[in-house]
Amino acid sequence: MSLSYHTFSESKIKAAHGRRELIRIPNIADHFHTNEPPDDPDAQLFAKTLSNAIDRESFLQEEIRYLETTLYQRIDELSRVQQIIREYKPVLSSVRRLPRELLMEIFFQVLGSVDPEDVLDFDRGLWPLTHVCRLWRTLILNHTSFWTTVSLPGRTHYPPYSIHILSLFLDRSGSQPIFVDFTCRDVAKLPETLFSVLFAQSYRWETCKLRIPVFLTDRLSPGAIERTQLLRHLDLNLDLAYSSPLVSSCKNLFAGAPALRSVKLTGVPLALDTLGLRWSYLTHYDVTQDFPDKHLAILRLATGLVECTIDCSQPWRQQLPGAAAIVTLRKLRILKLKGTASILLEYLVAPGLHSLSVLLPETGDSLKIFLNRSVSRLHELEIEATPMGNNILDALQYVSCLSKLALNVSISPGSRRKIVFKDFLVALRYVSSGNNTTSITGCKLPRLEELFLSVYTSSSEHLYANELADMVVSRWKLPGKIREQELTQLKRFTLETNRDWLPAFDTFKELMQEGLQAFINLH
């Protein structure tokens, strides 16, 4: 019978000689379907092919054993090479060549870029840095400034030897002034002892943040705290009740702190003799106090304030003072009045005020009275008014130099209330007077560069989206010839509202393409 052949090239793995062979295999498939013996020519060819395959099998098995041995050798060698890379590369790293001064600066930047780390946590902060290498350990241990931030946040569980760890940390700070941040949540002996260790170093306090429960306040006494000559910043949260018998023991607590300039008080009953503070020396006053009338007498003494934040939740409980109670704060630059503290505006004068943040009631002229009396060149104003009243619009006539305005308002559906916001938008719009000029007659806030509006409304029609878009367009495009000394172009606009996207908002997309920084946040 005639034979047909098919050939294929078998890629043989390169041996030492690196040769390739072409194996010719006769077609034997037809003989699988019959029991007849092959013809003599076929039988001879098949026998020769079988003999060659047996020889080839022996060769390939031997070569595979050789290649396996070579492969394992190469894997072992690769492992050794990688180990060399891991060992030698760090040794030759450029970090090892950094000057010590530069390393110190890096440490300061890293450690000062986040909130203070718990000194009792060995996995964070300074402790792991001291275990990197001998050089790092020497630099950190020999530089006392690294150990001057003593932070002890509230813990559920304290590690063993906590007192020893804290004492070691304080010892490494040498005689440097220290920053103390201590929080205690539970009534336990160990936190109380840690508190005592910190108080033993009170003569080195420069900044102090204490958040402690009532049971520790008996430690706060002039006898427990030594000289606080260096103390400049005090943040104290005692959460004391006004009728607590411990109040009297805190009266002269910081009387020996002549350098104290900044205080933040929470849960501390206020009086003129509170903590023995020297009010006339203060530049920063931040306090949470339920009754706003407590602050007027204090502000009368604290005439050197540069920044003041007052948060109250209760109404004025004493008889309202008359005009004779007006307090002048000539150095005040930043004023934040939260809750019912806005009533204090009626009794304050701040001619140098730069930034004001206030929560206004729906009615009342406290803001208008304050701005009219102060005659200040206010640049930043933040108002929260829920609901929005006419008093906001009335007050804007006294802030012609304002460059940044933030309003957080709600628009209620009352007959007059719902158009108050519309009146505000109309008042802020630049109006073209023809002849290619822009009129500023009656226009509010001609210097405004940034406007933030947070508006909550029960209906989209109360948002007056068209009027809102027209106002922003007028302040961005400034139709007509711009007289730079009178009109300023709006540069940044933000709107937060509880409404869905409205067709009028498409205008803001166009303005953004033209360069206006516009942000629309819908909830």
C-alpha positions in Angstrom: 0.0 0.0 0.0 1.2 3.5 -0.7 2.3 5.5 2.4 1.7 9.2 3.1 3.9 11.2 5.5 3.4 14.3 7.6 6.3 16.2 9.2 6.6 18.6 12.1 9.5 20.5 13.7 9.9 19.5 17.3 11.7 22.2 19.3 14.2 20.4 21.5 15.4 22.1 24.6 18.9 23.2 23.9 21.5 20.9 25.3 25.2 21.6 25.7 25.7 21.2 21.9 22.6 23.4 21.2 21.3 21.3 18.2 17.8 20.9 16.7 16.5 17.8 15.0 13.8 17.2 12.4 11.9 13.9 13.0 10.0 12.4 10.1 7.1 10.2 11.3 5.2 8.0 8.9 1.4 8.1 9.0 0.4 5.1 11.1 -3.2 6.1 11.9 -4.8 3.9 9.1 -3.4 0.8 10.8 -5.3 1.5 14.1 -8.6 0.5 12.4 -7.5 -3.0 11.3 -5.9 -6.1 12.7 -4.0 -6.8 9.4 -0.2 -6.7 9.6 1.5 -3.8 7.7 3.2 -4.5 4.5 6.9 -5.3 4.6 8.0 -1.8 3.5 5.7 -0.2 6.1 6.8 -2.7 8.8 10.5 -1.9 8.2 9.7 1.9 8.3 7.7 1.5 11.4 10.4 -0.6 13.1 13.1 2.0 12.2 10.8 4.9 13.5 10.3 3.0 16.8 14.0 2.3 17.2 14.8 6.0 16.7 12.0 7.1 19.2 13.4 4.7 21.8 16.9 6.1 21.3 15.5 9.7 21.4 13.6 9.0 24.6 16.8 7.9 26.4 18.6 11.0 25.2 15.8 13.3 26.3 15.5 11.8 29.8 19.2 12.2 30.3 19.0 15.8 29.1 16.0 16.6 31.3 17.9 15.4 34.3 20.8 17.6 33.4 18.6 20.6 32.9 16.7 20.0 36.2 20.1 20.0 38.0 21.0 23.3 36.2 17.6 24.8 37.0 18.0 24.1 40.7 21.5 25.5 40.7 20.2 28.7 39.0 17.4 29.0 41.5 19.8 28.7 44.4 22.1 31.2 42.8 19.2 33.6 42.2 18.3 33.4 45.9 21.9 34.2 46.9 22.1 37.1 44.5 18.8 38.5 45.8 20.1 38.2 49.4 23.2 40.2 48.4 21.0 42.9 46.8 18.9 43.1 50.0 22.0 43.4 52.2 24.3 45.6 50.1 21.7 48.1 48.7 20.7 49.6 52.0 24.3 49.9 53.1 25.0 52.0 50.0 21.7 53.9 50.2 22.0 57.7 49.9 20.0 58.0 53.2 23.2 56.9 55.0 25.0 59.9 53.5 22.5 62.5 54.7 24.0 65.1 57.0 22.8 64.8 60.6 21.3 68.2 60.4 19.1 67.2 57.5 18.1 64.0 59.3 17.0 66.0 62.3 14.9 68.3 60.1 13.2 65.3 58.5 12.4 63.9 61.9 10.9 67.2 63.0 8.8 67.5 59.9 7.5 63.9 60.2 6.7 64.0 63.9 5.1 67.4 63.7 2.9 66.7 60.6 0.2 64.8 62.5 -1.5 64.9 65.9 0.8 64.0 68.8 1.3 60.3 69.3 0.5 58.5 72.6 3.7 58.3 74.5 2.7 55.0 75.9 2.4 53.4 72.4 5.7 51.9 71.5 4.6 51.2 67.9 4.2 54.9 67.0 6.0 58.2 67.4 9.5 58.4 68.6 9.9 54.9 70.0 10.2 53.0 66.7 12.6 55.6 65.3 15.1 54.9 68.1 15.3 51.2 67.0 16.2 51.8 63.3 20.0 52.2 63.8 22.6 53.4 66.2 22.9 56.8 64.5 19.1 57.5 64.6 18.9 56.4 68.2 21.8 58.6 69.2 20.4 61.7 67.3 16.9 61.3 68.9 18.0 60.5 72.4 20.5 63.4 72.5 18.0 66.0 71.2 15.7 66.9 74.0 13.3 68.9 71.7 12.0 65.6 70.3 10.6 64.7 73.8 8.8 67.9 74.6 5.3 66.8 73.3 3.7 64.7 76.1 0.4 63.2 74.8 -1.7 60.9 76.9 -5.0 60.4 75.2 -7.8 58.6 77.0 -7.3 54.8 77.2 -9.4 51.8 78.2 -6.3 49.8 79.0 -2.9 51.1 80.1 0.3 49.1 79.3 2.5 47.8 82.1 5.1 50.2 83.6 3.1 53.2 82.3 4.4 55.4 85.0 8.0 54.4 84.3 7.5 55.0 80.5 6.1 58.5 81.2 8.9 59.3 83.6 11.5 58.2 81.1 9.8 60.3 78.3 9.9 63.4 80.6 13.5 62.8 81.6 14.6 62.7 78.0 13.1 66.2 77.5 15.6 67.6 79.9 14.7 71.0 81.1 12.9 72.1 77.9 9.4 73.6 78.0 6.8 70.9 77.3 3.5 70.5 75.5 1.0 68.5 77.7 -2.1 66.8 76.2 -3.8 64.7 78.9 -7.2 63.0 78.6 -8.8 60.8 81.3 -12.1 59.0 80.9 -12.2 56.4 83.7 -12.0 56.5 87.4 -8.9 54.5 88.1 -5.8 54.8 90.2 -3.3 54.6 87.4 -4.6 57.6 85.4 -4.6 59.6 88.6 -1.0 58.7 89.3 0.0 59.7 85.7 -1.8 63.0 86.3 0.3 63.6 89.4 3.5 62.9 87.4 2.5 65.5 84.9 1.7 68.0 87.5 5.1 67.6 89.1 6.4 69.1 85.8 4.0 72.0 85.7 6.8 74.5 86.0 7.8 73.4 82.4 4.4 73.6 80.9 4.2 75.9 77.8 1.0 74.5 76.2 -1.5 72.5 78.3 -4.6 70.6 77.1 -6.4 68.9 80.0 -9.7 66.9 79.5 -10.5 65.4 82.9 -13.5 64.2 84.8 -14.7 65.7 88.1 -13.0 63.1 90.3 -9.6 64.5 89.3 -10.4 68.2 89.9 -9.3 67.9 93.5 -5.8 67.7 92.2 -6.2 71.0 90.5 -5.1 73.3 93.3 -2.4 75.9 93.6 -0.6 73.6 95.9 -0.6 70.7 93.4 0.6 72.9 90.5 4.0 74.4 90.9 5.1 77.6 89.2 3.6 77.9 85.7 5.8 80.8 84.6 6.2 79.4 81.1 2.5 78.6 80.4 1.2 80.4 77.3 -1.6 78.3 76.0 -4.3 76.6 78.2 -7.0 74.3 76.9 -9.1 73.1 80.0 -12.1 70.9 79.9 -13.3 70.1 83.4 -17.0 69.5 82.9 -17.8 70.9 86.3 -21.3 71.6 87.5 -21.9 75.2 88.5 -22.9 74.1 92.0 -19.9 71.8 92.5 -18.0 72.3 95.7 -14.8 71.9 93.7 -15.4 75.2 91.9 -13.9 77.3 94.7 -10.7 75.2 94.7 -10.0 76.1 91.1 -10.3 79.9 91.5 -6.6 80.7 91.7 -5.3 77.7 90.0 -3.3 79.6 87.3 -2.7 82.8 89.1 1.0 82.1 88.8 1.0 82.1 85.0 2.1 85.5 84.0 2.9 84.4 80.4 -0.6 83.0 79.7 -2.0 84.5 76.6 -4.4 82.0 75.1 -7.2 80.1 76.9 -9.9 77.6 75.8 -12.3 76.7 78.6 -15.1 74.1 78.5 -17.2 73.1 81.5 -15.5 75.7 83.7 -18.0 78.1 85.6 -17.0 81.6 84.6 -16.4 84.5 87.0 -13.9 87.3 87.1 -11.7 85.2 89.5 -12.0 82.0 87.4 -8.7 80.1 87.6 -7.0 83.3 88.7 -6.6 84.3 85.0 -5.2 87.7 84.1 -7.8 88.7 81.6 -6.1 91.9 80.5 -3.1 89.8 79.3 -5.1 87.5 77.1 -4.9 87.6 73.3 -7.0 84.5 72.5 -10.3 83.6 74.4 -12.3 80.5 73.4 -15.0 79.4 75.9 -18.1 77.3 76.0 -20.5 78.8 78.6 -24.3 78.3 78.8 -25.1 81.9 79.7 -23.9 84.8 77.5 -24.2 87.4 80.3 -21.2 85.9 82.0 -18.9 87.1 79.3 -19.6 90.8 79.2 -17.7 91.6 82.5 -14.8 89.4 81.3 -14.6 91.1 77.9 -14.5 94.5 79.6 -11.2 93.4 81.2 -9.8 91.4 78.2 -9.2 94.5 76.1 -6.1 93.0 74.5 -8.0 90.2 72.7 -7.0 89.4 69.1 -9.2 86.4 68.6 -12.4 85.5 70.5 -14.8 82.5 70.3 -17.8 82.2 72.6 -20.4 79.4 72.5 -23.6 79.7 74.5 -26.8 77.6 74.6 -28.9 79.5 77.1 -30.6 82.9 76.9 -29.5 86.0 78.8 -30.6 85.3 82.3 -30.0 88.7 83.9 -31.4 92.1 83.2 -30.1 93.4 79.9 -27.5 96.2 80.5 -27.9 99.6 79.0 -25.7 101.6 76.6 -23.2 102.2 79.4 -22.2 98.5 79.2 -20.6 98.9 75.7 -17.2 97.2 75.6 -14.6 98.3 73.1 -12.1 95.7 71.8 -9.7 97.7 69.6 -7.2 94.9 68.9 -9.9 92.2 68.1 -9.4 90.7 64.6 -11.4 87.5 64.7 -14.8 87.1 66.4 -16.9 83.9 66.5 -20.2 83.9 68.3 -22.1 80.6 68.4 -25.6 79.8 69.8 -27.2 82.5 71.9 -23.9 84.4 72.2 -24.9 86.6 69.3 -26.7 88.9 71.7 -23.3 90.1 72.8 -22.9 92.0 69.5 -25.2 94.7 70.9 -22.7 95.5 73.5 -19.4 95.2 71.6 -17.3 97.6 69.5 -14.5 96.2 67.4 -13.1 98.8 65.0 -10.2 96.6 63.8 -12.3 93.4 63.2 -11.3 91.4 60.1 -13.4 88.2 60.4 -16.8 87.6 62.0 -18.8 84.4 62.4 -22.2 84.6 64.0 -25.5 82.6 64.5 -28.3 85.1 64.1 -31.9 84.8 65.2 -34.7 85.5 62.7 -35.4 88.9 64.2 -33.3 91.5 65.9 -30.7 94.0 64.8 -27.7 92.9 66.8 -25.5 92.5 63.8 -26.6 95.7 62.2 -26.0 97.6 65.5 -22.6 96.1 65.9 -21.4 96.8 62.4 -22.8 100.3 62.4 -21.1 101.1 65.7 -17.8 99.5 65.0 -17.2 101.0 61.5 -14.7 98.3 60.8 -13.3 97.2 57.4 -14.7 93.7 57.8 -13.3 91.3 55.1 -14.8 87.9 56.1 -18.4 87.3 57.3 -20.1 84.0 58.1 -23.7 84.0 59.1 -26.0 81.1 60.1 -29.6 81.9 60.2 -32.4 79.3 60.3 -34.8 80.7 59.2 -33.4 83.6 57.2 -34.7 87.0 58.2 -34.5 90.6 56.9 -31.8 91.5 59.4 -29.1 89.9 57.3 -29.9 92.2 54.3 -30.1 95.2 56.5 -26.7 94.6 58.0 -24.9 94.2 54.6 -24.9 97.9 53.9 -22.3 98.3 56.6 -19.7 95.8 55.2 -18.9 97.4 51.8 -15.3 96.1 52.1 -16.3 92.5 52.5 -14.4 90.1 50.2 -15.7 86.7 51.6 -19.3 85.9 52.6 -20.7 82.6 53.8 -24.4 82.1 54.5 -26.0 79.1 56.0 -29.8 79.7 55.9 -33.1 78.0 55.7 -36.0 79.4 53.7 -39.4 78.7 55.3 -42.7 78.9 53.4 -44.1 81.9 55.1 -45.6 84.7 53.0 -42.8 87.1 53.6 -40.0 84.7 54.6 -39.9 83.0 51.3 -39.0 86.1 49.3 -36.3 87.3 51.8 -33.8 85.1 49.9 -34.9 86.6 46.6 -34.4 90.1 47.9 -30.9 89.1 49.0 -30.1 87.8 45.5 -31.4 90.9 43.8 -29.4 93.2 46.2 -26.2 91.4 45.3 -26.7 91.5 41.5 -24.6 94.0 39.5 -27.0 96.0 37.3 -26.1 97.4 33.9 -27.1 101.0 33.6 -26.6 101.2 29.8 -24.0 103.1 27.8 -21.7 100.1 28.3 -21.3 100.8 32.0 -22.2 99.0 35.2 -24.1 100.7 38.0 -23.2 100.2 41.6 -26.0 102.3 43.0 -27.7 100.3 45.7 -25.5 97.3 45.0 -24.4 95.3 48.0 -20.8 94.1 48.6 -19.0 95.6 45.6 -15.7 94.0 46.8 -17.0 90.4 47.1 -14.6 87.8 45.7 -15.9 84.6 47.4 -19.5 83.6 48.1 -20.6 80.4 49.9 -24.3 79.7 50.2 -25.8 76.7 52.1 -29.6 76.9 51.6 -32.2 74.5 52.9 -35.7 74.9 51.5 -38.9 72.9 51.4 -39.5 73.7 47.7 -37.3 74.3 44.7 -39.3 77.5 43.8 -38.2 79.1 47.1 -34.6 78.7 46.0 -35.1 81.2 43.1 -32.6 79.4 41.0 -32.9 81.8 38.0 -32.3 84.9 40.2 -29.4 83.0 41.8 -27.8 82.2 38.4 -28.3 85.8 37.2 -26.6 87.2 40.2 -23.5 85.0 39.8 -23.4 85.8 36.1 -23.5 89.5 36.7 -20.7 89.3 39.2 -18.5 87.1 37.0 -19.0 88.8 33.6 -19.2 92.3 34.8 -21.0 93.9 31.8 -19.8 97.2 30.7 -16.6 99.1 31.5 -15.2 98.0 34.8 -13.9 100.7 37.1 -11.5 98.6 39.2 -11.7 101.0 42.2 -15.4 100.3 42.6 -16.3 96.8 41.3 -14.7 93.5 42.0 -15.2 90.3 40.0 -16.5 87.2 41.8 -13.7 84.5 41.8 -15.2 81.6 43.7 -18.8 80.5 44.2 -20.1 77.5 46.2 -23.7 76.4 46.6 -25.0 73.6 48.9 -28.7 72.8 48.9 -31.1 70.0 49.5 -32.7 70.3 46.0 -32.0 68.3 42.8 -30.3 69.7 39.8 -32.3 72.5 38.2 -32.1 73.8 34.6 -30.8 77.2 35.9 -27.7 75.4 37.3 -26.5 74.7 33.7 -25.3 78.3 33.7 -22.7 77.4 36.3 -21.2 74.8 34.0 -20.6 77.5 31.4 -19.1 79.9 33.9 -16.7 77.1 35.1 -15.5 76.6 31.6 -14.8 80.3 31.4 -12.7 80.1 34.6 -15.0 80.7 37.6 -14.3 78.4 40.5 -17.9 77.1 41.0 -18.9 74.2 43.2 -22.5 72.9 43.3 -23.2 70.3 46.1 -26.7 68.8 46.0 -28.1 66.6 48.9 
